[in-house]
Amino acid sequence: MADQHDAHAAPHVHGEMNITEQAWTWALFVGLTKWVSLSMAALILFLTVWFAVGAGFMPAFISAAVLSVLGFFALRTKKAH
């Protein structure tokens, strides 16, 4: 059965397939993953400092804000020269 289809198929040449959509999807996935991870880390830090440590709302908010700002500068996409 597979031999019938192989006879009519064009030979595969490595590197000729257009992968722009796959590359765009992968870049979107990686970008969303890193920003959602930063958001979750800030939320977990906020809730931990507020409730588990018992420091209160303002110290929790400040620590989560500092983590968010540092994470933003660490995770932003660098422009190619």
Jmol script that loads the backbone (N, CA, C; Angstrom):
load data "model"
ATOM      1  N   MET A   1       0.812  -1.188   0.000  1.00  0.00           N
ATOM      2  CA  MET A   1       0.000   0.000   0.000  1.00  0.00           C
ATOM      3  C   MET A   1       0.863   1.262   0.000  1.00  0.00           C
ATOM      4  N   ALA A   2       1.904   1.290   0.828  1.00  0.00           N
ATOM      5  CA  ALA A   2       2.767   2.456   0.901  1.00  0.00           C
ATOM      6  C   ALA A   2       3.585   2.618  -0.371  1.00  0.00           C
ATOM      7  N   ASP A   3       3.854   1.505  -1.067  1.00  0.00           N
ATOM      8  CA  ASP A   3       4.645   1.592  -2.288  1.00  0.00           C
ATOM      9  C   ASP A   3       3.910   2.354  -3.382  1.00  0.00           C
ATOM     10  N   GLN A   4       2.586   2.253  -3.411  1.00  0.00           N
ATOM     11  CA  GLN A   4       1.815   2.963  -4.427  1.00  0.00           C
ATOM     12  C   GLN A   4       1.948   4.472  -4.248  1.00  0.00           C
ATOM     13  N   HIS A   5       1.933   4.935  -3.021  1.00  0.00           N
ATOM     14  CA  HIS A   5       2.026   6.369  -2.759  1.00  0.00           C
ATOM     15  C   HIS A   5       3.454   6.878  -2.955  1.00  0.00           C
ATOM     16  N   ASP A   6       4.422   6.055  -2.648  1.00  0.00           N
ATOM     17  CA  ASP A   6       5.814   6.470  -2.792  1.00  0.00           C
ATOM     18  C   ASP A   6       6.191   6.701  -4.246  1.00  0.00           C
ATOM     19  N   ALA A   7       5.565   5.970  -5.146  1.00  0.00           N
ATOM     20  CA  ALA A   7       5.899   6.094  -6.562  1.00  0.00           C
ATOM     21  C   ALA A   7       5.438   7.442  -7.116  1.00  0.00           C
ATOM     22  N   HIS A   8       4.368   7.994  -6.577  1.00  0.00           N
ATOM     23  CA  HIS A   8       3.810   9.240  -7.087  1.00  0.00           C
ATOM     24  C   HIS A   8       4.304  10.470  -6.327  1.00  0.00           C
ATOM     25  N   ALA A   9       4.906  10.282  -5.189  1.00  0.00           N
ATOM     26  CA  ALA A   9       5.345  11.407  -4.363  1.00  0.00           C
ATOM     27  C   ALA A   9       6.664  11.974  -4.870  1.00  0.00           C
ATOM     28  N   ALA A  10       6.801  13.279  -4.754  1.00  0.00           N
ATOM     29  CA  ALA A  10       8.059  13.917  -5.135  1.00  0.00           C
ATOM     30  C   ALA A  10       9.100  13.605  -4.073  1.00  0.00           C
ATOM     31  N   PRO A  11      10.356  13.515  -4.467  1.00  0.00           N
ATOM     32  CA  PRO A  11      11.395  13.222  -3.472  1.00  0.00           C
ATOM     33  C   PRO A  11      11.536  14.386  -2.489  1.00  0.00           C
ATOM     34  N   HIS A  12      11.807  14.037  -1.263  1.00  0.00           N
ATOM     35  CA  HIS A  12      11.965  15.053  -0.212  1.00  0.00           C
ATOM     36  C   HIS A  12      13.362  15.648  -0.288  1.00  0.00           C
ATOM     37  N   VAL A  13      13.420  16.963  -0.312  1.00  0.00           N
ATOM     38  CA  VAL A  13      14.705  17.655  -0.307  1.00  0.00           C
ATOM     39  C   VAL A  13      14.783  18.430   0.998  1.00  0.00           C
ATOM     40  N   HIS A  14      15.778  18.116   1.803  1.00  0.00           N
ATOM     41  CA  HIS A  14      15.929  18.730   3.115  1.00  0.00           C
ATOM     42  C   HIS A  14      16.180  20.237   2.994  1.00  0.00           C
ATOM     43  N   GLY A  15      15.385  21.035   3.727  1.00  0.00           N
ATOM     44  CA  GLY A  15      15.589  22.476   3.779  1.00  0.00           C
ATOM     45  C   GLY A  15      14.756  23.274   2.795  1.00  0.00           C
ATOM     46  N   GLU A  16      13.878  22.645   2.030  1.00  0.00           N
ATOM     47  CA  GLU A  16      13.073  23.383   1.062  1.00  0.00           C
ATOM     48  C   GLU A  16      11.696  23.763   1.575  1.00  0.00           C
ATOM     49  N   MET A  17      11.283  23.239   2.696  1.00  0.00           N
ATOM     50  CA  MET A  17       9.951  23.520   3.214  1.00  0.00           C
ATOM     51  C   MET A  17       9.901  24.913   3.843  1.00  0.00           C
ATOM     52  N   ASN A  18       8.828  25.639   3.602  1.00  0.00           N
ATOM     53  CA  ASN A  18       8.642  26.961   4.188  1.00  0.00           C
ATOM     54  C   ASN A  18       8.163  26.786   5.633  1.00  0.00           C
ATOM     55  N   ILE A  19       8.979  27.244   6.578  1.00  0.00           N
ATOM     56  CA  ILE A  19       8.642  27.033   7.992  1.00  0.00           C
ATOM     57  C   ILE A  19       8.372  28.347   8.722  1.00  0.00           C
ATOM     58  N   THR A  20       7.988  29.377   8.006  1.00  0.00           N
ATOM     59  CA  THR A  20       7.772  30.673   8.660  1.00  0.00           C
ATOM     60  C   THR A  20       6.646  30.608   9.687  1.00  0.00           C
ATOM     61  N   GLU A  21       5.574  29.889   9.388  1.00  0.00           N
ATOM     62  CA  GLU A  21       4.465  29.793  10.339  1.00  0.00           C
ATOM     63  C   GLU A  21       4.866  28.993  11.579  1.00  0.00           C
ATOM     64  N   GLN A  22       5.628  27.928  11.394  1.00  0.00           N
ATOM     65  CA  GLN A  22       6.093  27.152  12.540  1.00  0.00           C
ATOM     66  C   GLN A  22       7.042  27.974  13.391  1.00  0.00           C
ATOM     67  N   ALA A  23       7.922  28.734  12.766  1.00  0.00           N
ATOM     68  CA  ALA A  23       8.860  29.575  13.517  1.00  0.00           C
ATOM     69  C   ALA A  23       8.105  30.660  14.281  1.00  0.00           C
ATOM     70  N   TRP A  24       7.098  31.254  13.667  1.00  0.00           N
ATOM     71  CA  TRP A  24       6.299  32.276  14.334  1.00  0.00           C
ATOM     72  C   TRP A  24       5.541  31.676  15.524  1.00  0.00           C
ATOM     73  N   THR A  25       4.969  30.494  15.334  1.00  0.00           N
ATOM     74  CA  THR A  25       4.237  29.823  16.417  1.00  0.00           C
ATOM     75  C   THR A  25       5.174  29.487  17.575  1.00  0.00           C
ATOM     76  N   TRP A  26       6.369  29.004  17.270  1.00  0.00           N
ATOM     77  CA  TRP A  26       7.334  28.673  18.317  1.00  0.00           C
ATOM     78  C   TRP A  26       7.757  29.924  19.076  1.00  0.00           C
ATOM     79  N   ALA A  27       8.011  31.017  18.365  1.00  0.00           N
ATOM     80  CA  ALA A  27       8.399  32.265  19.019  1.00  0.00           C
ATOM     81  C   ALA A  27       7.272  32.778  19.912  1.00  0.00           C
ATOM     82  N   LEU A  28       6.038  32.658  19.461  1.00  0.00           N
ATOM     83  CA  LEU A  28       4.887  33.060  20.272  1.00  0.00           C
ATOM     84  C   LEU A  28       4.776  32.194  21.527  1.00  0.00           C
ATOM     85  N   PHE A  29       4.954  30.890  21.372  1.00  0.00           N
ATOM     86  CA  PHE A  29       4.887  29.973  22.511  1.00  0.00           C
ATOM     87  C   PHE A  29       5.960  30.294  23.545  1.00  0.00           C
ATOM     88  N   VAL A  30       7.187  30.505  23.090  1.00  0.00           N
ATOM     89  CA  VAL A  30       8.285  30.815  24.010  1.00  0.00           C
ATOM     90  C   VAL A  30       8.040  32.152  24.703  1.00  0.00           C
ATOM     91  N   GLY A  31       7.585  33.140  23.945  1.00  0.00           N
ATOM     92  CA  GLY A  31       7.302  34.447  24.530  1.00  0.00           C
ATOM     93  C   GLY A  31       6.211  34.391  25.581  1.00  0.00           C
ATOM     94  N   LEU A  32       5.114  33.718  25.260  1.00  0.00           N
ATOM     95  CA  LEU A  32       4.030  33.595  26.239  1.00  0.00           C
ATOM     96  C   LEU A  32       4.469  32.802  27.463  1.00  0.00           C
ATOM     97  N   THR A  33       5.262  31.766  27.253  1.00  0.00           N
ATOM     98  CA  THR A  33       5.729  30.953  28.374  1.00  0.00           C
ATOM     99  C   THR A  33       6.570  31.772  29.344  1.00  0.00           C
ATOM    100  N   LYS A  34       7.485  32.571  28.827  1.00  0.00           N
ATOM    101  CA  LYS A  34       8.344  33.326  29.736  1.00  0.00           C
ATOM    102  C   LYS A  34       7.581  34.426  30.455  1.00  0.00           C
ATOM    103  N   TRP A  35       6.626  35.098  29.790  1.00  0.00           N
ATOM    104  CA  TRP A  35       5.887  36.173  30.473  1.00  0.00           C
ATOM    105  C   TRP A  35       4.864  35.624  31.463  1.00  0.00           C
ATOM    106  N   VAL A  36       4.242  34.510  31.139  1.00  0.00           N
ATOM    107  CA  VAL A  36       3.316  33.889  32.097  1.00  0.00           C
ATOM    108  C   VAL A  36       4.085  33.352  33.295  1.00  0.00           C
ATOM    109  N   SER A  37       5.283  32.814  33.064  1.00  0.00           N
ATOM    110  CA  SER A  37       6.111  32.336  34.178  1.00  0.00           C
ATOM    111  C   SER A  37       6.510  33.476  35.105  1.00  0.00           C
ATOM    112  N   LEU A  38       6.871  34.615  34.533  1.00  0.00           N
ATOM    113  CA  LEU A  38       7.194  35.782  35.359  1.00  0.00           C
ATOM    114  C   LEU A  38       5.972  36.243  36.146  1.00  0.00           C
ATOM    115  N   SER A  39       4.812  36.261  35.515  1.00  0.00           N
ATOM    116  CA  SER A  39       3.586  36.668  36.206  1.00  0.00           C
ATOM    117  C   SER A  39       3.251  35.721  37.351  1.00  0.00           C
ATOM    118  N   MET A  40       3.404  34.428  37.115  1.00  0.00           N
ATOM    119  CA  MET A  40       3.117  33.452  38.166  1.00  0.00           C
ATOM    120  C   MET A  40       4.115  33.576  39.312  1.00  0.00           C
ATOM    121  N   ALA A  41       5.382  33.822  39.010  1.00  0.00           N
ATOM    122  CA  ALA A  41       6.389  33.995  40.064  1.00  0.00           C
ATOM    123  C   ALA A  41       6.081  35.227  40.904  1.00  0.00           C
ATOM    124  N   ALA A  42       5.671  36.316  40.259  1.00  0.00           N
ATOM    125  CA  ALA A  42       5.319  37.530  40.998  1.00  0.00           C
ATOM    126  C   ALA A  42       4.084  37.300  41.860  1.00  0.00           C
ATOM    127  N   LEU A  43       3.101  36.591  41.328  1.00  0.00           N
ATOM    128  CA  LEU A  43       1.887  36.296  42.107  1.00  0.00           C
ATOM    129  C   LEU A  43       2.201  35.407  43.301  1.00  0.00           C
ATOM    130  N   ILE A  44       3.014  34.383  43.093  1.00  0.00           N
ATOM    131  CA  ILE A  44       3.371  33.487  44.203  1.00  0.00           C
ATOM    132  C   ILE A  44       4.169  34.238  45.268  1.00  0.00           C
ATOM    133  N   LEU A  45       5.091  35.098  44.842  1.00  0.00           N
ATOM    134  CA  LEU A  45       5.845  35.906  45.799  1.00  0.00           C
ATOM    135  C   LEU A  45       4.915  36.839  46.568  1.00  0.00           C
ATOM    136  N   PHE A  46       4.016  37.490  45.870  1.00  0.00           N
ATOM    137  CA  PHE A  46       3.055  38.399  46.501  1.00  0.00           C
ATOM    138  C   PHE A  46       2.228  37.684  47.566  1.00  0.00           C
ATOM    139  N   LEU A  47       1.655  36.556  47.192  1.00  0.00           N
ATOM    140  CA  LEU A  47       0.806  35.827  48.139  1.00  0.00           C
ATOM    141  C   LEU A  47       1.605  35.247  49.297  1.00  0.00           C
ATOM    142  N   THR A  48       2.825  34.798  49.037  1.00  0.00           N
ATOM    143  CA  THR A  48       3.659  34.245  50.098  1.00  0.00           C
ATOM    144  C   THR A  48       4.047  35.301  51.113  1.00  0.00           C
ATOM    145  N   VAL A  49       4.481  36.456  50.620  1.00  0.00           N
ATOM    146  CA  VAL A  49       4.885  37.520  51.545  1.00  0.00           C
ATOM    147  C   VAL A  49       3.676  38.049  52.307  1.00  0.00           C
ATOM    148  N   TRP A  50       2.540  38.149  51.639  1.00  0.00           N
ATOM    149  CA  TRP A  50       1.359  38.704  52.290  1.00  0.00           C
ATOM    150  C   TRP A  50       0.792  37.764  53.356  1.00  0.00           C
ATOM    151  N   PHE A  51       0.622  36.486  53.009  1.00  0.00           N
ATOM    152  CA  PHE A  51      -0.064  35.574  53.927  1.00  0.00           C
ATOM    153  C   PHE A  51       0.874  34.683  54.737  1.00  0.00           C
ATOM    154  N   ALA A  52       1.870  34.073  54.095  1.00  0.00           N
ATOM    155  CA  ALA A  52       2.710  33.114  54.814  1.00  0.00           C
ATOM    156  C   ALA A  52       3.691  33.815  55.743  1.00  0.00           C
ATOM    157  N   VAL A  53       4.280  34.888  55.279  1.00  0.00           N
ATOM    158  CA  VAL A  53       5.227  35.618  56.107  1.00  0.00           C
ATOM    159  C   VAL A  53       4.483  36.544  57.061  1.00  0.00           C
ATOM    160  N   GLY A  54       3.347  37.051  56.604  1.00  0.00           N
ATOM    161  CA  GLY A  54       2.552  37.936  57.437  1.00  0.00           C
ATOM    162  C   GLY A  54       3.065  39.363  57.469  1.00  0.00           C
ATOM    163  N   ALA A  55       3.796  39.756  56.459  1.00  0.00           N
ATOM    164  CA  ALA A  55       4.368  41.101  56.434  1.00  0.00           C
ATOM    165  C   ALA A  55       3.332  42.156  56.102  1.00  0.00           C
ATOM    166  N   GLY A  56       2.260  41.781  55.459  1.00  0.00           N
ATOM    167  CA  GLY A  56       1.225  42.730  55.101  1.00  0.00           C
ATOM    168  C   GLY A  56       1.164  42.954  53.601  1.00  0.00           C
ATOM    169  N   PHE A  57       0.188  43.793  53.215  1.00  0.00           N
ATOM    170  CA  PHE A  57      -0.061  44.012  51.790  1.00  0.00           C
ATOM    171  C   PHE A  57       1.046  44.817  51.110  1.00  0.00           C
ATOM    172  N   MET A  58       1.445  45.917  51.699  1.00  0.00           N
ATOM    173  CA  MET A  58       2.419  46.802  51.036  1.00  0.00           C
ATOM    174  C   MET A  58       3.788  46.143  50.822  1.00  0.00           C
ATOM    175  N   PRO A  59       4.375  45.482  51.814  1.00  0.00           N
ATOM    176  CA  PRO A  59       5.646  44.788  51.530  1.00  0.00           C
ATOM    177  C   PRO A  59       5.501  43.705  50.464  1.00  0.00           C
ATOM    178  N   ALA A  60       4.363  43.028  50.456  1.00  0.00           N
ATOM    179  CA  ALA A  60       4.125  42.006  49.442  1.00  0.00           C
ATOM    180  C   ALA A  60       4.014  42.638  48.063  1.00  0.00           C
ATOM    181  N   PHE A  61       3.301  43.749  47.978  1.00  0.00           N
ATOM    182  CA  PHE A  61       3.149  44.434  46.696  1.00  0.00           C
ATOM    183  C   PHE A  61       4.487  44.976  46.193  1.00  0.00           C
ATOM    184  N   ILE A  62       5.263  45.553  47.083  1.00  0.00           N
ATOM    185  CA  ILE A  62       6.559  46.108  46.695  1.00  0.00           C
ATOM    186  C   ILE A  62       7.504  45.006  46.225  1.00  0.00           C
ATOM    187  N   SER A  63       7.547  43.893  46.928  1.00  0.00           N
ATOM    188  CA  SER A  63       8.439  42.798  46.515  1.00  0.00           C
ATOM    189  C   SER A  63       8.008  42.202  45.184  1.00  0.00           C
ATOM    190  N   ALA A  64       6.702  42.066  44.964  1.00  0.00           N
ATOM    191  CA  ALA A  64       6.225  41.544  43.675  1.00  0.00           C
ATOM    192  C   ALA A  64       6.491  42.540  42.555  1.00  0.00           C
ATOM    193  N   ALA A  65       6.369  43.829  42.841  1.00  0.00           N
ATOM    194  CA  ALA A  65       6.648  44.847  41.828  1.00  0.00           C
ATOM    195  C   ALA A  65       8.126  44.865  41.460  1.00  0.00           C
ATOM    196  N   VAL A  66       8.987  44.738  42.449  1.00  0.00           N
ATOM    197  CA  VAL A  66      10.433  44.710  42.177  1.00  0.00           C
ATOM    198  C   VAL A  66      10.782  43.490  41.332  1.00  0.00           C
ATOM    199  N   LEU A  67      10.230  42.340  41.679  1.00  0.00           N
ATOM    200  CA  LEU A  67      10.469  41.132  40.886  1.00  0.00           C
ATOM    201  C   LEU A  67       9.958  41.307  39.463  1.00  0.00           C
ATOM    202  N   SER A  68       8.802  41.924  39.300  1.00  0.00           N
ATOM    203  CA  SER A  68       8.236  42.129  37.967  1.00  0.00           C
ATOM    204  C   SER A  68       9.110  43.049  37.122  1.00  0.00           C
ATOM    205  N   VAL A  69       9.590  44.131  37.706  1.00  0.00           N
ATOM    206  CA  VAL A  69      10.437  45.066  36.957  1.00  0.00           C
ATOM    207  C   VAL A  69      11.760  44.416  36.589  1.00  0.00           C
ATOM    208  N   LEU A  70      12.397  43.742  37.536  1.00  0.00           N
ATOM    209  CA  LEU A  70      13.656  43.062  37.234  1.00  0.00           C
ATOM    210  C   LEU A  70      13.457  41.964  36.187  1.00  0.00           C
ATOM    211  N   GLY A  71      12.371  41.220  36.322  1.00  0.00           N
ATOM    212  CA  GLY A  71      12.067  40.173  35.350  1.00  0.00           C
ATOM    213  C   GLY A  71      11.785  40.726  33.973  1.00  0.00           C
ATOM    214  N   PHE A  72      11.119  41.884  33.914  1.00  0.00           N
ATOM    215  CA  PHE A  72      10.844  42.502  32.629  1.00  0.00           C
ATOM    216  C   PHE A  72      12.139  42.846  31.904  1.00  0.00           C
ATOM    217  N   PHE A  73      13.077  43.457  32.603  1.00  0.00           N
ATOM    218  CA  PHE A  73      14.341  43.823  31.963  1.00  0.00           C
ATOM    219  C   PHE A  73      15.186  42.592  31.640  1.00  0.00           C
ATOM    220  N   ALA A  74      15.066  41.538  32.424  1.00  0.00           N
ATOM    221  CA  ALA A  74      15.842  40.327  32.159  1.00  0.00           C
ATOM    222  C   ALA A  74      15.265  39.515  31.002  1.00  0.00           C
ATOM    223  N   LEU A  75      13.944  39.536  30.836  1.00  0.00           N
ATOM    224  CA  LEU A  75      13.305  38.669  29.852  1.00  0.00           C
ATOM    225  C   LEU A  75      12.953  39.346  28.539  1.00  0.00           C
ATOM    226  N   ARG A  76      13.061  40.667  28.465  1.00  0.00           N
ATOM    227  CA  ARG A  76      12.676  41.317  27.214  1.00  0.00           C
ATOM    228  C   ARG A  76      13.584  40.858  26.085  1.00  0.00           C
ATOM    229  N   THR A  77      13.038  40.892  24.887  1.00  0.00           N
ATOM    230  CA  THR A  77      13.763  40.443  23.715  1.00  0.00           C
ATOM    231  C   THR A  77      14.794  41.487  23.310  1.00  0.00           C
ATOM    232  N   LYS A  78      16.006  41.028  23.165  1.00  0.00           N
ATOM    233  CA  LYS A  78      17.072  41.921  22.749  1.00  0.00           C
ATOM    234  C   LYS A  78      17.021  42.096  21.228  1.00  0.00           C
ATOM    235  N   LYS A  79      17.222  43.326  20.767  1.00  0.00           N
ATOM    236  CA  LYS A  79      17.189  43.577  19.327  1.00  0.00           C
ATOM    237  C   LYS A  79      18.522  43.169  18.699  1.00  0.00           C
ATOM    238  N   ALA A  80      18.429  42.545  17.544  1.00  0.00           N
ATOM    239  CA  ALA A  80      19.641  42.134  16.826  1.00  0.00           C
ATOM    240  C   ALA A  80      20.271  43.351  16.154  1.00  0.00           C
ATOM    241  N   HIS A  81      21.571  43.397  16.143  1.00  0.00           N
ATOM    242  CA  HIS A  81      22.274  44.535  15.543  1.00  0.00           C
ATOM    243  C   HIS A  81      22.365  44.386  14.052  1.00  0.00           C
TER     244      HIS A  81
END
end "model"
wireframe off; spacefill off
backbone 0.3
color backbone group
